[in-house]
Amino acid sequence: MINLGMDTRPSTSVTAEKAISFISKGWREVRDSAGADLQLMRARANSFKDLADREVENFLHSASVFSVPSHSPMNSAIAELEFVKRIQPKLSEFRRAYSSPDFSRKMLEKWSPKPSIRIDLSGIRNAIVSEVDHDGGMFDFESGRPRRLVRRIRWKERERGKEEEWEPLRQLKEKFKELEQKSQSNDIFGSFKSKELVKKVKLRLKSFCKEREESKEVPPLDLPELLAYLFKQSVPLFDQLGIRRDICDKVVESLCSKRKDHLPSHSVSGEDASLIEHHSISDDLDFRIASVLQSTGYHANDSYWTNFANRDLEDKKRHVAIVTTASLPWMTGTAVNPLFRAAYLAKCAKQKVTLVVPWLCMADQELVYPNSLTFSSPEEQEAYIRSWLEERVGFKTDFKISFYPGKFSKERRSIIPVGDTSAFIPSKKADIAILEEPEHLNWYYHGKRWTDKFNHVVGVVHTNYLEYIKREKNGAIQAFLVKHINNMVTRAYCHKVLRLSAATQDLPRSVVCNVHGVNPKFLKVGEKKAAERESGQQAFSKGAYFLGKMVWAKGYKELIDLLAKHNNDLEGFKLDVYGNGEDSHEVQSTAQKLQLNLNFMKGMDHADDSLHGYKVFINPSVSDVLCTATAEALAMGKFVICADHPSNNFFRAFPNCLTYKTSEEFVAKIKEALANEPQPLTAVQRYNLSWEAATERFIEYSELDKVLSKSYEDSIESGEAKQLSKIKKSVSMPSLSEIVDGGLAFAHYCLTGNELLRLSTGAIPGTRDYDKQHCVDLHLLPPQVQNPIYGW
């Protein structure tokens, strides 16, 4: 037994008695089993003996009565019968010998175990030999005195007359001795105490106790802090109501000013004080709330309104779905730029990409696509799209193209999605979503929330819809409503929003960055023109031109106003205009009435060879967000004359971009461009215009790099980032921002589900669910199967 500093002698006696009882019981069971086996063997031997007696008697009897004629062929067996007759007396004597009880007893004694080797159970008490301890005492069964017990059981052999110790009990005795020595010297726990694990456990217990003591010192939140935190969390709601953010920040700062000197000391320990020295009052308030919540011991990772999509992907690669509002052959920005984005995102082979584009029925195709080009099936249109793209990028594209139902709105001159667009992306591939024009996609969207189905949702704003709406009747009122609807849908359905320029509406969670590049074909044209100039050839043989969809909002109004105002100053100036559109007739008739020197031509691809010889590209539009044609003209090495407007901020870094603020400057820039030659682009400038650079900017500003490398983020996280992450997780109060976003998504879902409300806001009738023609074209189930109606 192990000596732990207590008197263990009574327990030793009880253990010894139990051990002896167990051994005796086990040996009795063995002995009884062996006896039963011997009895069975004896019974089987007697049965065999009786059977042998009967067989011998039958044999002898048959031999005595057997007779054969002399002429029989079996005379050879007579000798054997005579032999049997001769040995018959011997067999009878053998039968009497082995049938006697003495023979059976002697044979069984030879085959059975020797009865002299056994354990004398009656003498087990005498077989226990006690060993003298340090005090010379031993265990006495009669008096029950607690002395040390060392058990021995001896085998008794009557034939040899000597005793041997039983091996299992001898080993058990040695183990007891070793265990007792270790218990006295504390070797067992001495080695365990030196373990590093025990030290860590002690330190952890001390730190836990210390944290509990420190948490008691955190004072509760006072009324100004509660009001400040509530006001800070209400900023999204105030923003939706039109209250500026700077006003909200000032209110929070005024409420926290009284506690400014006390927040750091009460909120965090001395080690974290240096971390928050450079934070604002708003950050200090977060630390303060976090410390109070930590002191209560309450913690919750997720809020009520958050539904993180932690799903297993069907392979190790991440999946990116790019959803856009237009498709080739409609030559618009939302058809071309997402196509290039899909190609270059898939080119890096780090993720799988799916481009999701609208499918129009034949009647809508005839209204939208130029040159009466139509497609009878999605497969036919996909082949056209890939052929057009691969001809320009110069490599084999490796991404999937999927179609969703859409309808063309003549009033809005755009394609409106029909049904739940997210349903056309399988759940196993619902990882990252890029919504090209998120406000446009979600105006009448009635389906599953994008941020619930996808892990990360990025919106890319292409169009300045507010500028277009202001030009319409009752434009101011419509623009006010559309502004708040855009805020609502982008806040509810996007994690991050990218605005191509500052000309767009300031949306929640948005950042300004140009994430578009130019077709590689335009860069090759620019390199060719630079080589021609170096060789002494004339690179540009034509003057100025303008290219764009012929609608008033695309810059035609500004262009006609400027030329009409300075028609005399630009005497002899001729401008070629390329474009098709709904306002073509009206634009041309207006130019003729004003007697402007404009040469109108049909619209064509900007990469057409007939346009390479122009030296000056003029784009006076202020409604564009980021004009693709302007970037393409710069890539070809041309002069670009554009307005000093936020939509052109990205192009100002290029020396061939000439901007103007007044109409007089517009005339001066035209004369300057016609009188000079543009500068060749440098390697850096060409790269900044490329889709490779645009893709890098997109991955960085959309935070897609963090999402794609999320598994490596924890290992490279800095100390300060870890601390801030810890503080964020500590703030386990339900985020009012998330509650507002979830409430807006739910309200939008309810509003878009009512057909009367949809029609009152300008939706196309029957666009909540796709119709039968879409089912036929896209091989979908009928609408009544997709959306069954239950009722009475």
Solvent accessible surface area in square Angstrom, and as a share of the most:
residue,aa,sasa,rsa
1,M,96,0.43
2,I,63,0.32
3,N,61,0.31
4,L,125,0.62
5,G,75,0.72
6,M,149,0.66
7,D,97,0.50
8,T,44,0.26
9,R,120,0.44
10,P,77,0.49
11,S,51,0.33
12,T,25,0.15
13,S,17,0.11
14,V,76,0.43
15,T,53,0.31
16,A,1,0.01
17,E,93,0.42
18,K,137,0.58
19,A,24,0.19
20,I,29,0.14
21,S,68,0.44
22,F,156,0.65
23,I,32,0.16
24,S,12,0.08
25,K,116,0.49
26,G,30,0.29
27,W,61,0.21
28,R,102,0.37
29,E,101,0.45
30,V,82,0.47
31,R,128,0.47
32,D,89,0.46
33,S,63,0.41
34,A,48,0.38
35,G,28,0.27
36,A,58,0.45
37,D,78,0.40
38,L,61,0.30
39,Q,121,0.54
40,L,93,0.46
41,M,102,0.45
42,R,104,0.38
43,A,60,0.46
44,R,163,0.59
45,A,44,0.34
46,N,65,0.33
47,S,70,0.45
48,F,147,0.61
49,K,42,0.18
50,D,67,0.35
51,L,87,0.43
52,A,33,0.26
53,D,24,0.12
54,R,131,0.48
55,E,101,0.45
56,V,41,0.23
57,E,80,0.36
58,N,96,0.49
59,F,107,0.44
60,L,15,0.08
61,H,123,0.55
62,S,57,0.37
63,A,6,0.05
64,S,67,0.43
65,V,102,0.58
66,F,92,0.38
67,S,100,0.64
68,V,36,0.21
69,P,76,0.48
70,S,100,0.65
71,H,161,0.72
72,S,17,0.11
73,P,131,0.82
74,M,104,0.47
75,N,69,0.35
76,S,98,0.63
77,A,30,0.23
78,I,64,0.32
79,A,72,0.56
80,E,120,0.54
81,L,38,0.19
82,E,75,0.34
83,F,106,0.44
84,V,15,0.09
85,K,94,0.40
86,R,157,0.57
87,I,50,0.25
88,Q,71,0.32
89,P,87,0.55
90,K,141,0.60
91,L,49,0.24
92,S,34,0.22
93,E,98,0.44
94,F,122,0.51
95,R,61,0.22
96,R,163,0.59
97,A,54,0.42
98,Y,25,0.10
99,S,48,0.31
100,S,39,0.25
101,P,112,0.70
102,D,82,0.42
103,F,79,0.33
104,S,34,0.22
105,R,124,0.45
106,K,111,0.47
107,M,52,0.23
108,L,34,0.17
109,E,99,0.44
110,K,157,0.66
111,W,168,0.59
112,S,28,0.18
113,P,105,0.66
114,K,123,0.52
115,P,113,0.71
116,S,18,0.12
117,I,91,0.46
118,R,98,0.36
119,I,10,0.05
120,D,40,0.21
121,L,38,0.19
122,S,107,0.69
123,G,8,0.08
124,I,11,0.05
125,R,153,0.56
126,N,129,0.66
127,A,12,0.09
128,I,22,0.11
129,V,48,0.28
130,S,25,0.16
131,E,60,0.27
132,V,101,0.58
133,D,32,0.17
134,H,161,0.72
135,D,135,0.70
136,G,46,0.45
137,G,15,0.15
138,M,92,0.41
139,F,16,0.07
140,D,47,0.24
141,F,60,0.25
142,E,138,0.62
143,S,57,0.37
144,G,48,0.46
145,R,130,0.48
146,P,49,0.31
147,R,71,0.26
148,R,71,0.26
149,L,20,0.10
150,V,11,0.06
151,R,25,0.09
152,R,70,0.26
153,I,5,0.03
154,R,90,0.33
155,W,60,0.21
156,K,83,0.35
157,E,33,0.15
158,R,165,0.60
159,E,132,0.59
160,R,155,0.57
161,G,67,0.64
162,K,107,0.45
163,E,82,0.37
164,E,87,0.39
165,E,60,0.27
166,W,69,0.24
167,E,77,0.35
168,P,69,0.43
169,L,12,0.06
170,R,76,0.28
171,Q,94,0.42
172,L,71,0.35
173,K,21,0.09
174,E,74,0.33
175,K,125,0.53
176,F,63,0.26
177,K,73,0.31
178,E,93,0.42
179,L,60,0.30
180,E,40,0.18
181,Q,120,0.53
182,K,97,0.41
183,S,7,0.05
184,Q,99,0.44
185,S,63,0.41
186,N,98,0.50
187,D,80,0.41
188,I,65,0.33
189,F,105,0.44
190,G,37,0.36
191,S,65,0.42
192,F,112,0.47
193,K,138,0.59
194,S,78,0.50
195,K,110,0.47
196,E,116,0.52
197,L,118,0.59
198,V,28,0.16
199,K,117,0.50
200,K,115,0.49
201,V,71,0.41
202,K,119,0.50
203,L,113,0.56
204,R,144,0.52
205,L,104,0.52
206,K,136,0.58
207,S,39,0.25
208,F,105,0.44
209,C,69,0.41
210,K,121,0.51
211,E,91,0.41
212,R,110,0.40
213,E,108,0.48
214,E,73,0.33
215,S,21,0.13
216,K,163,0.69
217,E,132,0.59
218,V,33,0.19
219,P,38,0.24
220,P,112,0.70
221,L,36,0.18
222,D,44,0.23
223,L,120,0.60
224,P,39,0.24
225,E,1,0.00
226,L,87,0.43
227,L,83,0.41
228,A,0,0.00
229,Y,15,0.06
230,L,109,0.54
231,F,56,0.23
232,K,46,0.20
233,Q,33,0.15
234,S,12,0.08
235,V,31,0.18
236,P,15,0.09
237,L,82,0.41
238,F,40,0.17
239,D,28,0.15
240,Q,29,0.13
241,L,123,0.61
242,G,51,0.49
243,I,69,0.35
244,R,155,0.57
245,R,115,0.42
246,D,63,0.32
247,I,76,0.39
248,C,1,0.00
249,D,86,0.44
250,K,137,0.58
251,V,48,0.28
252,V,8,0.05
253,E,94,0.42
254,S,68,0.44
255,L,46,0.23
256,C,1,0.00
257,S,58,0.38
258,K,164,0.69
259,R,48,0.17
260,K,106,0.45
261,D,125,0.65
262,H,87,0.39
263,L,2,0.01
264,P,44,0.28
265,S,82,0.53
266,H,67,0.30
267,S,10,0.06
268,V,22,0.13
269,S,55,0.35
270,G,67,0.65
271,E,157,0.70
272,D,29,0.15
273,A,37,0.29
274,S,75,0.48
275,L,31,0.15
276,I,5,0.03
277,E,121,0.54
278,H,170,0.76
279,H,45,0.20
280,S,63,0.41
281,I,22,0.11
282,S,37,0.24
283,D,48,0.25
284,D,13,0.07
285,L,0,0.00
286,D,40,0.21
287,F,6,0.02
288,R,0,0.00
289,I,1,0.01
290,A,0,0.00
291,S,8,0.05
292,V,22,0.13
293,L,23,0.11
294,Q,82,0.37
295,S,25,0.16
296,T,89,0.52
297,G,56,0.54
298,Y,124,0.47
299,H,98,0.44
300,A,34,0.27
301,N,123,0.63
302,D,87,0.45
303,S,25,0.16
304,Y,185,0.70
305,W,85,0.30
306,T,35,0.20
307,N,86,0.44
308,F,122,0.51
309,A,10,0.08
310,N,143,0.73
311,R,67,0.25
312,D,133,0.69
313,L,43,0.22
314,E,93,0.42
315,D,52,0.27
316,K,203,0.86
317,K,85,0.36
318,R,52,0.19
319,H,7,0.03
320,V,2,0.01
321,A,2,0.02
322,I,0,0.00
323,V,0,0.00
324,T,1,0.01
325,T,4,0.02
326,A,2,0.01
327,S,2,0.02
328,L,2,0.01
329,P,5,0.03
330,W,35,0.12
331,M,95,0.43
332,T,40,0.24
333,G,30,0.29
334,T,14,0.08
335,A,5,0.04
336,V,18,0.11
337,N,4,0.02
338,P,0,0.00
339,L,2,0.01
340,F,3,0.01
341,R,1,0.00
342,A,0,0.00
343,A,1,0.01
344,Y,13,0.05
345,L,0,0.00
346,A,10,0.07
347,K,109,0.46
348,C,57,0.34
349,A,63,0.49
350,K,148,0.63
351,Q,5,0.02
352,K,96,0.41
353,V,6,0.03
354,T,23,0.14
355,L,3,0.02
356,V,0,0.00
357,V,4,0.02
358,P,1,0.00
359,W,3,0.01
360,L,0,0.00
361,C,19,0.11
362,M,83,0.37
363,A,71,0.55
364,D,25,0.13
365,Q,1,0.01
366,E,112,0.50
367,L,97,0.48
368,V,16,0.09
369,Y,9,0.03
370,P,49,0.31
371,N,146,0.75
372,S,102,0.66
373,L,61,0.30
374,T,42,0.24
375,F,7,0.03
376,S,85,0.55
377,S,35,0.23
378,P,12,0.08
379,E,108,0.49
380,E,81,0.36
381,Q,0,0.00
382,E,44,0.20
383,A,62,0.48
384,Y,74,0.28
385,I,2,0.01
386,R,53,0.19
387,S,70,0.45
388,W,27,0.09
389,L,0,0.00
390,E,43,0.19
391,E,122,0.55
392,R,29,0.11
393,V,15,0.09
394,G,65,0.62
395,F,50,0.21
396,K,165,0.70
397,T,10,0.06
398,D,118,0.61
399,F,13,0.05
400,K,104,0.44
401,I,10,0.05
402,S,21,0.14
403,F,19,0.08
404,Y,0,0.00
405,P,0,0.00
406,G,0,0.00
407,K,39,0.17
408,F,27,0.11
409,S,4,0.03
410,K,130,0.55
411,E,142,0.64
412,R,97,0.35
413,R,95,0.35
414,S,14,0.09
415,I,2,0.01
416,I,4,0.02
417,P,11,0.07
418,V,0,0.00
419,G,8,0.08
420,D,39,0.20
421,T,1,0.01
422,S,1,0.01
423,A,67,0.52
424,F,40,0.17
425,I,6,0.03
426,P,71,0.45
427,S,73,0.47
428,K,128,0.54
429,K,50,0.21
430,A,0,0.00
431,D,0,0.00
432,I,0,0.00
433,A,0,0.00
434,I,0,0.00
435,L,0,0.00
436,E,0,0.00
437,E,4,0.02
438,P,0,0.00
439,E,4,0.02
440,H,5,0.02
441,L,4,0.02
442,N,0,0.00
443,W,31,0.11
444,Y,24,0.09
445,Y,6,0.02
446,H,34,0.15
447,G,13,0.13
448,K,100,0.42
449,R,45,0.16
450,W,1,0.00
451,T,17,0.10
452,D,33,0.17
453,K,17,0.07
454,F,1,0.00
455,N,54,0.27
456,H,17,0.08
457,V,0,0.00
458,V,0,0.00
459,G,0,0.00
460,V,0,0.00
461,V,4,0.02
462,H,20,0.09
463,T,28,0.16
464,N,16,0.08
465,Y,31,0.12
466,L,25,0.13
467,E,47,0.21
468,Y,46,0.17
469,I,22,0.11
470,K,121,0.51
471,R,87,0.32
472,E,94,0.42
473,K,168,0.71
474,N,96,0.49
475,G,6,0.05
476,A,83,0.64
477,I,117,0.60
478,Q,66,0.29
479,A,7,0.06
480,F,122,0.51
481,L,98,0.49
482,V,26,0.15
483,K,83,0.35
484,H,36,0.16
485,I,64,0.32
486,N,5,0.03
487,N,8,0.04
488,M,26,0.12
489,V,0,0.00
490,T,1,0.00
491,R,15,0.05
492,A,0,0.00
493,Y,4,0.02
494,C,2,0.01
495,H,69,0.31
496,K,40,0.17
497,V,1,0.00
498,L,0,0.00
499,R,22,0.08
500,L,7,0.04
501,S,6,0.04
502,A,50,0.39
503,A,16,0.13
504,T,10,0.06
505,Q,20,0.09
506,D,100,0.52
507,L,5,0.02
508,P,3,0.02
509,R,91,0.33
510,S,30,0.19
511,V,44,0.25
512,V,66,0.38
513,C,13,0.08
514,N,12,0.06
515,V,0,0.00
516,H,13,0.06
517,G,6,0.05
518,V,3,0.02
519,N,8,0.04
520,P,26,0.16
521,K,68,0.29
522,F,5,0.02
523,L,23,0.12
524,K,132,0.56
525,V,13,0.07
526,G,9,0.09
527,E,87,0.39
528,K,125,0.53
529,K,22,0.09
530,A,22,0.17
531,A,57,0.44
532,E,33,0.15
533,R,80,0.29
534,E,152,0.68
535,S,76,0.49
536,G,70,0.67
537,Q,113,0.50
538,Q,142,0.63
539,A,7,0.06
540,F,13,0.05
541,S,86,0.56
542,K,88,0.37
543,G,34,0.32
544,A,4,0.03
545,Y,0,0.00
546,F,3,0.01
547,L,28,0.14
548,G,20,0.19
549,K,62,0.26
550,M,0,0.00
551,V,13,0.08
552,W,58,0.21
553,A,19,0.14
554,K,66,0.28
555,G,0,0.00
556,Y,2,0.01
557,K,101,0.43
558,E,34,0.15
559,L,2,0.01
560,I,6,0.03
561,D,76,0.39
562,L,25,0.13
563,L,11,0.06
564,A,40,0.31
565,K,136,0.58
566,H,14,0.06
567,N,58,0.30
568,N,136,0.70
569,D,78,0.40
570,L,15,0.07
571,E,157,0.71
572,G,73,0.70
573,F,22,0.09
574,K,115,0.49
575,L,1,0.00
576,D,19,0.10
577,V,0,0.00
578,Y,8,0.03
579,G,7,0.07
580,N,78,0.40
581,G,29,0.28
582,E,91,0.41
583,D,17,0.09
584,S,25,0.16
585,H,155,0.69
586,E,94,0.42
587,V,1,0.00
588,Q,62,0.28
589,S,35,0.23
590,T,39,0.23
591,A,2,0.02
592,Q,135,0.60
593,K,166,0.70
594,L,81,0.40
595,Q,150,0.67
596,L,18,0.09
597,N,78,0.40
598,L,23,0.11
599,N,50,0.26
600,F,48,0.20
601,M,73,0.33
602,K,164,0.69
603,G,31,0.29
604,M,77,0.35
605,D,44,0.23
606,H,8,0.03
607,A,5,0.04
608,D,58,0.30
609,D,110,0.57
610,S,50,0.32
611,L,0,0.00
612,H,28,0.13
613,G,13,0.12
614,Y,6,0.02
615,K,21,0.09
616,V,0,0.00
617,F,0,0.00
618,I,0,0.00
619,N,5,0.02
620,P,2,0.01
621,S,3,0.02
622,V,43,0.25
623,S,1,0.00
624,D,18,0.10
625,V,4,0.02
626,L,20,0.10
627,C,20,0.12
628,T,39,0.22
629,A,13,0.10
630,T,0,0.00
631,A,12,0.09
632,E,20,0.09
633,A,0,0.00
634,L,0,0.00
635,A,0,0.00
636,M,1,0.00
637,G,10,0.10
638,K,0,0.00
639,F,15,0.06
640,V,0,0.00
641,I,0,0.00
642,C,0,0.00
643,A,10,0.08
644,D,45,0.23
645,H,38,0.17
646,P,53,0.33
647,S,2,0.01
648,N,5,0.03
649,N,73,0.37
650,F,57,0.24
651,F,0,0.00
652,R,115,0.42
653,A,88,0.68
654,F,8,0.03
655,P,58,0.36
656,N,1,0.01
657,C,14,0.09
658,L,20,0.10
659,T,35,0.20
660,Y,14,0.06
661,K,156,0.66
662,T,68,0.40
663,S,14,0.09
664,E,104,0.46
665,E,70,0.31
666,F,0,0.00
667,V,12,0.07
668,A,55,0.43
669,K,52,0.22
670,I,1,0.00
671,K,110,0.47
672,E,76,0.34
673,A,0,0.00
674,L,72,0.36
675,A,84,0.65
676,N,72,0.37
677,E,96,0.43
678,P,1,0.00
679,Q,106,0.47
680,P,71,0.44
681,L,18,0.09
682,T,73,0.43
683,A,68,0.53
684,V,104,0.60
685,Q,34,0.15
686,R,69,0.25
687,Y,97,0.37
688,N,56,0.29
689,L,4,0.02
690,S,9,0.06
691,W,3,0.01
692,E,74,0.33
693,A,5,0.04
694,A,0,0.00
695,T,12,0.07
696,E,102,0.46
697,R,43,0.16
698,F,0,0.00
699,I,38,0.19
700,E,107,0.48
701,Y,85,0.32
702,S,0,0.00
703,E,63,0.28
704,L,0,0.00
705,D,59,0.31
706,K,116,0.49
707,V,24,0.14
708,L,44,0.22
709,S,47,0.31
710,K,134,0.57
711,S,97,0.62
712,Y,147,0.56
713,E,71,0.32
714,D,104,0.54
715,S,95,0.61
716,I,138,0.70
717,E,50,0.22
718,S,67,0.43
719,G,59,0.57
720,E,93,0.42
721,A,39,0.30
722,K,106,0.45
723,Q,36,0.16
724,L,58,0.29
725,S,38,0.24
726,K,117,0.50
727,I,14,0.07
728,K,156,0.66
729,K,131,0.56
730,S,11,0.07
731,V,37,0.21
732,S,10,0.07
733,M,72,0.32
734,P,79,0.49
735,S,31,0.20
736,L,44,0.22
737,S,31,0.20
738,E,64,0.29
739,I,55,0.28
740,V,19,0.11
741,D,6,0.03
742,G,4,0.04
743,G,28,0.27
744,L,30,0.15
745,A,10,0.07
746,F,133,0.55
747,A,41,0.31
748,H,8,0.04
749,Y,98,0.37
750,C,66,0.39
751,L,92,0.46
752,T,9,0.05
753,G,19,0.18
754,N,69,0.35
755,E,70,0.31
756,L,136,0.68
757,L,79,0.39
758,R,4,0.01
759,L,76,0.38
760,S,84,0.54
761,T,75,0.44
762,G,37,0.35
763,A,8,0.06
764,I,34,0.17
765,P,91,0.57
766,G,40,0.39
767,T,1,0.01
768,R,86,0.31
769,D,44,0.23
770,Y,22,0.08
771,D,50,0.26
772,K,147,0.62
773,Q,91,0.40
774,H,0,0.00
775,C,12,0.07
776,V,105,0.60
777,D,23,0.12
778,L,25,0.12
779,H,151,0.67
780,L,45,0.22
781,L,103,0.51
782,P,55,0.34
783,P,29,0.18
784,Q,114,0.51
785,V,83,0.48
786,Q,79,0.35
787,N,65,0.34
788,P,65,0.41
789,I,168,0.85
790,Y,187,0.71
791,G,59,0.57
792,W,301,1.06
